[in-house]
């Protein structure tokens, strides 16, 4: 390993649906964090790893969006996001291209004032606005906080993401190789499988249901003398009416979710998958500490 090797932890923060997971997936070159146009898609801290043996290793911590919590799951998500700001080497704050700084952004700026590490402002979705407008937005934000750097990008198209990676390495401390060179995430396969099923549910279902679902993996086992992996999973929802919608007419919706999820899980595992899905109702699980933990949302405390 080179003597000037750099390594460290970088957290991505921002309001829900600003593109944090899309950006992280693009930076590491592989999909780990689930993405959806619906808010509150990311619920846990997900660590992914980018390694360049010439420069160093970046451990990205993707967090839930910082928002006003409406239940215990929401409180948990905001706590996770705000805690992660305090124990990293660099903070990346993602914002949408706009000159309007609302209450949500003001709250994040207040959190950042407590931080002693470099903060890089990332203006995402630049493909949606004109170049001269971006210069105006940079100017607006520069007056609000002393950012180490301001980098405009399009996470969706990968525009300017190499520049962002260079800036991250510029501010990272010298350090060891924390993970093996070929490590991409610290998430266990079961957790990623559950997230893929949840993502396909988010894509397929209508607005009011997705926030109220969790996915629990009951079984994940390679079949003897075969390259087939058997996976049994349960989609948990809050209402009987939601259960009917998730299953769909003649089971059509559940079949669609299962088939979309199976395709991506097979691609990730590089193996054939036999996926079976069930739907269970657990009323108000988002307000139950026990059930939140049971479905894989655990505070690091």
BALOBA-1460 file (C-alpha; in Angstrom, 3 decimals):
// residues 301
<rec num="1" residu="x" x="0.000" y="0.000" z="0.000"/>
<rec num="2" residu="x" x="1.298" y="3.473" z="-0.886"/>
<rec num="3" residu="x" x="2.532" y="5.692" z="1.992"/>
<rec num="4" residu="x" x="0.210" y="8.510" z="0.849"/>
<rec num="5" residu="x" x="-2.863" y="6.226" z="0.815"/>
<rec num="6" residu="x" x="-5.977" y="8.032" z="2.047"/>
<rec num="7" residu="x" x="-9.071" y="6.563" z="3.660"/>
<rec num="8" residu="x" x="-12.066" y="7.657" z="5.643"/>
<rec num="9" residu="x" x="-15.802" y="7.843" z="6.144"/>
<rec num="10" residu="x" x="-18.044" y="10.123" z="4.109"/>
<rec num="11" residu="x" x="-21.708" y="10.621" z="4.936"/>
<rec num="12" residu="x" x="-24.361" y="11.686" z="2.440"/>
<rec num="13" residu="x" x="-27.086" y="13.834" z="3.971"/>
<rec num="14" residu="x" x="-30.003" y="15.751" z="2.542"/>
<rec num="15" residu="x" x="-33.760" y="15.954" z="2.473"/>
<rec num="16" residu="x" x="-35.689" y="12.884" z="1.323"/>
<rec num="17" residu="x" x="-35.720" y="12.168" z="-2.418"/>
<rec num="18" residu="x" x="-32.796" y="14.431" z="-3.324"/>
<rec num="19" residu="x" x="-30.853" y="11.584" z="-4.948"/>
<rec num="20" residu="x" x="-28.466" y="10.376" z="-2.223"/>
<rec num="21" residu="x" x="-28.848" y="6.676" z="-2.992"/>
<rec num="22" residu="x" x="-28.642" y="7.239" z="-6.767"/>
<rec num="23" residu="x" x="-25.417" y="9.222" z="-6.293"/>
<rec num="24" residu="x" x="-23.848" y="6.621" z="-3.993"/>
<rec num="25" residu="x" x="-24.749" y="3.766" z="-6.338"/>
<rec num="26" residu="x" x="-23.165" y="5.705" z="-9.206"/>
<rec num="27" residu="x" x="-19.980" y="6.563" z="-7.297"/>
<rec num="28" residu="x" x="-19.278" y="2.949" z="-6.338"/>
<rec num="29" residu="x" x="-20.389" y="1.665" z="-9.738"/>
<rec num="30" residu="x" x="-22.908" y="-0.821" z="-8.374"/>
<rec num="31" residu="x" x="-26.408" y="-0.705" z="-6.984"/>
<rec num="32" residu="x" x="-26.574" y="-1.261" z="-3.227"/>
<rec num="33" residu="x" x="-28.956" y="1.381" z="-1.909"/>
<rec num="34" residu="x" x="-32.502" y="1.205" z="-3.211"/>
<rec num="35" residu="x" x="-33.916" y="4.114" z="-5.143"/>
<rec num="36" residu="x" x="-37.448" y="5.311" z="-5.722"/>
<rec num="37" residu="x" x="-39.243" y="8.567" z="-6.504"/>
<rec num="38" residu="x" x="-41.110" y="8.155" z="-3.216"/>
<rec num="39" residu="x" x="-39.612" y="9.779" z="-0.091"/>
<rec num="40" residu="x" x="-38.205" y="7.828" z="2.855"/>
<rec num="41" residu="x" x="-36.814" y="5.076" z="0.661"/>
<rec num="42" residu="x" x="-33.581" y="4.660" z="2.651"/>
<rec num="43" residu="x" x="-34.245" y="3.685" z="6.274"/>
<rec num="44" residu="x" x="-30.906" y="2.377" z="7.564"/>
<rec num="45" residu="x" x="-27.338" y="3.572" z="7.426"/>
<rec num="46" residu="x" x="-25.888" y="1.690" z="4.477"/>
<rec num="47" residu="x" x="-22.121" y="1.559" z="4.142"/>
<rec num="48" residu="x" x="-20.619" y="1.114" z="0.703"/>
<rec num="49" residu="x" x="-16.974" y="1.104" z="-0.228"/>
<rec num="50" residu="x" x="-15.096" y="2.703" z="-3.131"/>
<rec num="51" residu="x" x="-11.457" y="1.601" z="-3.446"/>
<rec num="52" residu="x" x="-8.789" y="2.993" z="-5.749"/>
<rec num="53" residu="x" x="-5.452" y="1.385" z="-4.796"/>
<rec num="54" residu="x" x="-3.578" y="4.380" z="-6.252"/>
<rec num="55" residu="x" x="-5.441" y="6.991" z="-4.178"/>
<rec num="56" residu="x" x="-7.321" y="5.443" z="-1.295"/>
<rec num="57" residu="x" x="-10.579" y="4.084" z="0.041"/>
<rec num="58" residu="x" x="-13.835" y="5.992" z="0.602"/>
<rec num="59" residu="x" x="-16.436" y="4.422" z="2.882"/>
<rec num="60" residu="x" x="-19.775" y="6.044" z="2.044"/>
<rec num="61" residu="x" x="-22.464" y="6.126" z="4.708"/>
<rec num="62" residu="x" x="-25.847" y="6.635" z="3.042"/>
<rec num="63" residu="x" x="-28.441" y="7.850" z="5.521"/>
<rec num="64" residu="x" x="-32.209" y="8.333" z="5.566"/>
<rec num="65" residu="x" x="-33.360" y="11.803" z="4.550"/>
<rec num="66" residu="x" x="-33.609" y="14.367" z="7.344"/>
<rec num="67" residu="x" x="-37.291" y="15.258" z="7.713"/>
<rec num="68" residu="x" x="-39.958" y="15.984" z="10.341"/>
<rec num="69" residu="x" x="-40.738" y="12.654" z="11.985"/>
<rec num="70" residu="x" x="-44.360" y="11.497" z="12.227"/>
<rec num="71" residu="x" x="-43.851" y="8.179" z="14.060"/>
<rec num="72" residu="x" x="-41.189" y="6.098" z="15.821"/>
<rec num="73" residu="x" x="-39.781" y="4.791" z="12.547"/>
<rec num="74" residu="x" x="-39.492" y="8.395" z="11.347"/>
<rec num="75" residu="x" x="-37.749" y="9.410" z="14.595"/>
<rec num="76" residu="x" x="-35.365" y="6.476" z="14.235"/>
<rec num="77" residu="x" x="-34.542" y="7.495" z="10.644"/>
<rec num="78" residu="x" x="-33.857" y="11.133" z="11.564"/>
<rec num="79" residu="x" x="-31.699" y="10.077" z="14.556"/>
<rec num="80" residu="x" x="-29.628" y="7.810" z="12.307"/>
<rec num="81" residu="x" x="-29.113" y="10.626" z="9.789"/>
<rec num="82" residu="x" x="-28.202" y="13.258" z="12.393"/>
<rec num="83" residu="x" x="-25.895" y="10.926" z="14.374"/>
<rec num="84" residu="x" x="-23.933" y="10.067" z="11.248"/>
<rec num="85" residu="x" x="-22.930" y="13.714" z="10.734"/>
<rec num="86" residu="x" x="-20.906" y="13.641" z="13.940"/>
<rec num="87" residu="x" x="-18.653" y="10.648" z="13.368"/>
<rec num="88" residu="x" x="-17.305" y="10.920" z="9.812"/>
<rec num="89" residu="x" x="-14.359" y="12.588" z="8.033"/>
<rec num="90" residu="x" x="-16.355" y="14.467" z="5.373"/>
<rec num="91" residu="x" x="-20.022" y="15.421" z="5.007"/>
<rec num="92" residu="x" x="-21.609" y="15.550" z="1.541"/>
<rec num="93" residu="x" x="-24.798" y="17.598" z="1.609"/>
<rec num="94" residu="x" x="-26.995" y="16.994" z="-1.415"/>
<rec num="95" residu="x" x="-29.477" y="19.651" z="-2.489"/>
<rec num="96" residu="x" x="-31.677" y="20.160" z="-5.535"/>
<rec num="97" residu="x" x="-30.874" y="23.044" z="-7.924"/>
<rec num="98" residu="x" x="-32.852" y="25.931" z="-6.455"/>
<rec num="99" residu="x" x="-32.256" y="29.344" z="-4.926"/>
<rec num="100" residu="x" x="-35.019" y="28.741" z="-2.366"/>
<rec num="101" residu="x" x="-33.649" y="27.680" z="1.016"/>
<rec num="102" residu="x" x="-36.607" y="26.354" z="2.978"/>
<rec num="103" residu="x" x="-37.144" y="25.230" z="6.570"/>
<rec num="104" residu="x" x="-35.778" y="21.733" z="5.842"/>
<rec num="105" residu="x" x="-32.510" y="23.148" z="4.466"/>
<rec num="106" residu="x" x="-32.258" y="25.632" z="7.358"/>
<rec num="107" residu="x" x="-32.564" y="22.722" z="9.809"/>
<rec num="108" residu="x" x="-29.696" y="20.913" z="8.055"/>
<rec num="109" residu="x" x="-27.551" y="24.090" z="8.073"/>
<rec num="110" residu="x" x="-28.125" y="24.322" z="11.858"/>
<rec num="111" residu="x" x="-26.935" y="20.704" z="12.209"/>
<rec num="112" residu="x" x="-23.865" y="21.442" z="10.050"/>
<rec num="113" residu="x" x="-22.853" y="24.375" z="12.270"/>
<rec num="114" residu="x" x="-22.000" y="21.789" z="14.968"/>
<rec num="115" residu="x" x="-19.662" y="19.928" z="12.590"/>
<rec num="116" residu="x" x="-15.875" y="20.356" z="12.572"/>
<rec num="117" residu="x" x="-15.118" y="18.312" z="9.414"/>
<rec num="118" residu="x" x="-15.154" y="19.588" z="5.791"/>
<rec num="119" residu="x" x="-18.632" y="19.884" z="4.261"/>
<rec num="120" residu="x" x="-18.940" y="19.546" z="0.477"/>
<rec num="121" residu="x" x="-22.174" y="20.886" z="-1.007"/>
<rec num="122" residu="x" x="-23.364" y="18.752" z="-3.920"/>
<rec num="123" residu="x" x="-25.979" y="20.397" z="-6.140"/>
<rec num="124" residu="x" x="-27.662" y="17.395" z="-7.776"/>
<rec num="125" residu="x" x="-30.026" y="17.105" z="-10.770"/>
<rec num="126" residu="x" x="-28.084" y="19.683" z="-12.820"/>
<rec num="127" residu="x" x="-29.461" y="18.029" z="-15.962"/>
<rec num="128" residu="x" x="-32.790" y="19.722" z="-15.135"/>
<rec num="129" residu="x" x="-31.571" y="23.371" z="-15.234"/>
<rec num="130" residu="x" x="-29.494" y="25.755" z="-17.376"/>
<rec num="131" residu="x" x="-25.776" y="26.188" z="-16.648"/>
<rec num="132" residu="x" x="-26.056" y="29.902" z="-15.736"/>
<rec num="133" residu="x" x="-28.782" y="29.094" z="-13.194"/>
<rec num="134" residu="x" x="-26.393" y="26.680" z="-11.430"/>
<rec num="135" residu="x" x="-23.857" y="29.514" z="-10.923"/>
<rec num="136" residu="x" x="-26.628" y="31.559" z="-9.270"/>
<rec num="137" residu="x" x="-27.550" y="28.645" z="-6.927"/>
<rec num="138" residu="x" x="-23.885" y="28.178" z="-5.977"/>
<rec num="139" residu="x" x="-23.758" y="31.848" z="-5.043"/>
<rec num="140" residu="x" x="-26.931" y="31.626" z="-2.910"/>
<rec num="141" residu="x" x="-25.639" y="28.642" z="-0.910"/>
<rec num="142" residu="x" x="-22.112" y="30.035" z="-0.549"/>
<rec num="143" residu="x" x="-23.562" y="32.924" z="1.498"/>
<rec num="144" residu="x" x="-25.265" y="30.509" z="3.917"/>
<rec num="145" residu="x" x="-22.323" y="28.330" z="5.000"/>
<rec num="146" residu="x" x="-18.559" y="28.070" z="4.573"/>
<rec num="147" residu="x" x="-18.402" y="24.953" z="2.386"/>
<rec num="148" residu="x" x="-15.056" y="23.288" z="1.664"/>
<rec num="149" residu="x" x="-16.217" y="22.837" z="-1.953"/>
<rec num="150" residu="x" x="-19.409" y="23.177" z="-4.001"/>
<rec num="151" residu="x" x="-19.771" y="20.569" z="-6.760"/>
<rec num="152" residu="x" x="-22.702" y="20.472" z="-9.224"/>
<rec num="153" residu="x" x="-23.520" y="16.935" z="-10.478"/>
<rec num="154" residu="x" x="-26.168" y="14.841" z="-12.155"/>
<rec num="155" residu="x" x="-26.253" y="11.568" z="-10.204"/>
<rec num="156" residu="x" x="-28.682" y="10.110" z="-12.730"/>
<rec num="157" residu="x" x="-26.384" y="10.691" z="-15.718"/>
<rec num="158" residu="x" x="-23.057" y="10.567" z="-13.858"/>
<rec num="159" residu="x" x="-22.132" y="14.142" z="-14.932"/>
<rec num="160" residu="x" x="-19.218" y="15.616" z="-12.943"/>
<rec num="161" residu="x" x="-19.128" y="12.688" z="-10.480"/>
<rec num="162" residu="x" x="-15.388" y="12.132" z="-11.179"/>
<rec num="163" residu="x" x="-14.746" y="15.697" z="-9.998"/>
<rec num="164" residu="x" x="-16.699" y="14.939" z="-6.819"/>
<rec num="165" residu="x" x="-14.585" y="11.821" z="-6.169"/>
<rec num="166" residu="x" x="-11.391" y="13.903" z="-6.644"/>
<rec num="167" residu="x" x="-12.633" y="16.503" z="-4.146"/>
<rec num="168" residu="x" x="-13.446" y="13.803" z="-1.591"/>
<rec num="169" residu="x" x="-9.903" y="12.386" z="-1.869"/>
<rec num="170" residu="x" x="-8.505" y="15.920" z="-1.507"/>
<rec num="171" residu="x" x="-10.048" y="16.252" z="1.980"/>
<rec num="172" residu="x" x="-9.728" y="12.639" z="3.226"/>
<rec num="173" residu="x" x="-7.076" y="11.968" z="5.890"/>
<rec num="174" residu="x" x="-4.207" y="9.520" z="5.305"/>
<rec num="175" residu="x" x="-5.219" y="6.132" z="6.620"/>
<rec num="176" residu="x" x="-5.323" y="2.346" z="6.275"/>
<rec num="177" residu="x" x="-7.280" y="0.037" z="3.975"/>
<rec num="178" residu="x" x="-10.362" y="-0.576" z="6.162"/>
<rec num="179" residu="x" x="-11.952" y="-3.150" z="3.849"/>
<rec num="180" residu="x" x="-10.527" y="-5.663" z="1.367"/>
<rec num="181" residu="x" x="-10.031" y="-4.199" z="-2.108"/>
<rec num="182" residu="x" x="-13.032" y="-6.050" z="-3.610"/>
<rec num="183" residu="x" x="-15.521" y="-5.178" z="-0.808"/>
<rec num="184" residu="x" x="-18.463" y="-3.099" z="-2.002"/>
<rec num="185" residu="x" x="-20.734" y="-3.045" z="1.069"/>
<rec num="186" residu="x" x="-20.899" y="-4.088" z="4.718"/>
<rec num="187" residu="x" x="-24.563" y="-5.081" z="4.281"/>
<rec num="188" residu="x" x="-25.319" y="-8.813" z="4.623"/>
<rec num="189" residu="x" x="-26.882" y="-10.400" z="1.519"/>
<rec num="190" residu="x" x="-30.163" y="-11.000" z="3.363"/>
<rec num="191" residu="x" x="-30.483" y="-7.271" z="4.102"/>
<rec num="192" residu="x" x="-29.854" y="-6.358" z="0.456"/>
<rec num="193" residu="x" x="-32.393" y="-8.973" z="-0.711"/>
<rec num="194" residu="x" x="-35.017" y="-7.512" z="1.667"/>
<rec num="195" residu="x" x="-34.275" y="-4.007" z="0.361"/>
<rec num="196" residu="x" x="-34.588" y="-5.118" z="-3.282"/>
<rec num="197" residu="x" x="-38.049" y="-6.607" z="-2.550"/>
<rec num="198" residu="x" x="-39.032" y="-3.376" z="-0.761"/>
<rec num="199" residu="x" x="-37.816" y="-1.292" z="-3.696"/>
<rec num="200" residu="x" x="-39.828" y="-3.327" z="-6.220"/>
<rec num="201" residu="x" x="-42.868" y="-2.894" z="-3.955"/>
<rec num="202" residu="x" x="-42.276" y="0.885" z="-3.841"/>
<rec num="203" residu="x" x="-42.109" y="1.012" z="-7.631"/>
<rec num="204" residu="x" x="-45.260" y="-1.058" z="-8.154"/>
<rec num="205" residu="x" x="-47.604" y="0.256" z="-5.450"/>
<rec num="206" residu="x" x="-49.505" y="3.507" z="-5.152"/>
<rec num="207" residu="x" x="-48.635" y="6.445" z="-2.914"/>
<rec num="208" residu="x" x="-50.080" y="5.701" z="0.523"/>
<rec num="209" residu="x" x="-48.853" y="2.132" z="0.989"/>
<rec num="210" residu="x" x="-45.051" y="2.170" z="0.564"/>
<rec num="211" residu="x" x="-44.191" y="4.090" z="3.759"/>
<rec num="212" residu="x" x="-46.071" y="1.443" z="5.709"/>
<rec num="213" residu="x" x="-44.260" y="-1.645" z="4.424"/>
<rec num="214" residu="x" x="-41.286" y="-3.609" z="5.673"/>
<rec num="215" residu="x" x="-39.783" y="-6.829" z="4.337"/>
<rec num="216" residu="x" x="-38.673" y="-9.722" z="6.481"/>
<rec num="217" residu="x" x="-36.565" y="-12.594" z="5.044"/>
<rec num="218" residu="x" x="-37.800" y="-15.842" z="6.633"/>
<rec num="219" residu="x" x="-35.471" y="-18.192" z="4.743"/>
<rec num="220" residu="x" x="-32.525" y="-17.841" z="2.400"/>
<rec num="221" residu="x" x="-30.772" y="-21.108" z="1.670"/>
<rec num="222" residu="x" x="-28.884" y="-22.702" z="-1.213"/>
<rec num="223" residu="x" x="-30.582" y="-25.920" z="-2.318"/>
<rec num="224" residu="x" x="-28.503" y="-29.095" z="-1.874"/>
<rec num="225" residu="x" x="-26.744" y="-30.363" z="-5.032"/>
<rec num="226" residu="x" x="-28.148" y="-27.420" z="-7.004"/>
<rec num="227" residu="x" x="-27.238" y="-23.833" z="-7.909"/>
<rec num="228" residu="x" x="-30.727" y="-22.681" z="-6.867"/>
<rec num="229" residu="x" x="-31.259" y="-20.397" z="-3.848"/>
<rec num="230" residu="x" x="-34.620" y="-20.678" z="-2.045"/>
<rec num="231" residu="x" x="-35.825" y="-17.394" z="-0.542"/>
<rec num="232" residu="x" x="-39.008" y="-17.003" z="1.513"/>
<rec num="233" residu="x" x="-39.926" y="-13.404" z="2.338"/>
<rec num="234" residu="x" x="-42.835" y="-11.604" z="3.979"/>
<rec num="235" residu="x" x="-44.035" y="-8.136" z="3.023"/>
<rec num="236" residu="x" x="-45.455" y="-6.551" z="6.181"/>
<rec num="237" residu="x" x="-48.091" y="-3.820" z="5.874"/>
<rec num="238" residu="x" x="-50.228" y="-1.845" z="8.321"/>
<rec num="239" residu="x" x="-53.802" y="-2.359" z="7.062"/>
<rec num="240" residu="x" x="-55.995" y="-5.176" z="5.747"/>
<rec num="241" residu="x" x="-56.949" y="-2.973" z="2.789"/>
<rec num="242" residu="x" x="-53.236" y="-2.552" z="1.973"/>
<rec num="243" residu="x" x="-52.767" y="-6.321" z="2.028"/>
<rec num="244" residu="x" x="-55.411" y="-6.679" z="-0.679"/>
<rec num="245" residu="x" x="-53.723" y="-4.044" z="-2.852"/>
<rec num="246" residu="x" x="-50.262" y="-5.621" z="-2.435"/>
<rec num="247" residu="x" x="-51.608" y="-9.051" z="-3.432"/>
<rec num="248" residu="x" x="-53.667" y="-7.574" z="-6.285"/>
<rec num="249" residu="x" x="-56.434" y="-9.111" z="-8.354"/>
<rec num="250" residu="x" x="-55.788" y="-12.842" z="-8.621"/>
<rec num="251" residu="x" x="-52.361" y="-12.282" z="-7.016"/>
<rec num="252" residu="x" x="-51.187" y="-10.197" z="-10.011"/>
<rec num="253" residu="x" x="-49.490" y="-7.396" z="-8.039"/>
<rec num="254" residu="x" x="-47.570" y="-9.769" z="-5.739"/>
<rec num="255" residu="x" x="-46.502" y="-11.768" z="-8.786"/>
<rec num="256" residu="x" x="-45.222" y="-8.592" z="-10.477"/>
<rec num="257" residu="x" x="-43.260" y="-7.537" z="-7.360"/>
<rec num="258" residu="x" x="-41.834" y="-11.066" z="-7.016"/>
<rec num="259" residu="x" x="-40.809" y="-11.360" z="-10.629"/>
<rec num="260" residu="x" x="-39.114" y="-7.913" z="-10.705"/>
<rec num="261" residu="x" x="-37.320" y="-8.639" z="-7.401"/>
<rec num="262" residu="x" x="-36.227" y="-12.129" z="-8.462"/>
<rec num="263" residu="x" x="-34.622" y="-10.770" z="-11.637"/>
<rec num="264" residu="x" x="-32.481" y="-8.295" z="-9.667"/>
<rec num="265" residu="x" x="-31.653" y="-10.726" z="-6.837"/>
<rec num="266" residu="x" x="-30.434" y="-13.296" z="-9.389"/>
<rec num="267" residu="x" x="-28.251" y="-10.623" z="-10.979"/>
<rec num="268" residu="x" x="-26.787" y="-9.696" z="-7.560"/>
<rec num="269" residu="x" x="-26.183" y="-13.270" z="-6.340"/>
<rec num="270" residu="x" x="-25.234" y="-14.553" z="-9.802"/>
<rec num="271" residu="x" x="-27.424" y="-17.591" z="-9.096"/>
<rec num="272" residu="x" x="-30.930" y="-18.788" z="-9.924"/>
<rec num="273" residu="x" x="-33.504" y="-17.898" z="-7.270"/>
<rec num="274" residu="x" x="-36.797" y="-19.468" z="-6.204"/>
<rec num="275" residu="x" x="-38.557" y="-16.553" z="-4.484"/>
<rec num="276" residu="x" x="-41.762" y="-16.993" z="-2.494"/>
<rec num="277" residu="x" x="-43.572" y="-13.936" z="-1.116"/>
<rec num="278" residu="x" x="-46.248" y="-13.647" z="1.579"/>
<rec num="279" residu="x" x="-48.106" y="-10.588" z="2.884"/>
<rec num="280" residu="x" x="-48.880" y="-10.037" z="6.597"/>
<rec num="281" residu="x" x="-50.695" y="-7.238" z="8.407"/>
<rec num="282" residu="x" x="-49.074" y="-5.763" z="11.552"/>
<rec num="283" residu="x" x="-51.073" y="-2.712" z="12.531"/>
<rec num="284" residu="x" x="-49.013" y="0.366" z="13.473"/>
<rec num="285" residu="x" x="-45.686" y="-1.493" z="13.296"/>
<rec num="286" residu="x" x="-43.947" y="1.839" z="12.618"/>
<rec num="287" residu="x" x="-44.804" y="2.919" z="16.168"/>
<rec num="288" residu="x" x="-43.577" y="-0.292" z="17.829"/>
<rec num="289" residu="x" x="-39.945" y="-0.318" z="19.025"/>
<rec num="290" residu="x" x="-39.975" y="-4.128" z="19.010"/>
<rec num="291" residu="x" x="-41.277" y="-4.457" z="15.436"/>
<rec num="292" residu="x" x="-39.010" y="-1.699" z="14.080"/>
<rec num="293" residu="x" x="-36.010" y="-3.654" z="15.453"/>
<rec num="294" residu="x" x="-37.516" y="-6.931" z="14.253"/>
<rec num="295" residu="x" x="-37.644" y="-5.666" z="10.657"/>
<rec num="296" residu="x" x="-33.991" y="-4.709" z="10.692"/>
<rec num="297" residu="x" x="-33.985" y="-1.052" z="11.752"/>
<rec num="298" residu="x" x="-31.511" y="-0.934" z="14.633"/>
<rec num="299" residu="x" x="-29.903" y="2.109" z="16.203"/>
<rec num="300" residu="x" x="-26.123" y="1.759" z="16.376"/>
<rec num="301" residu="x" x="-26.184" y="2.879" z="20.014"/>
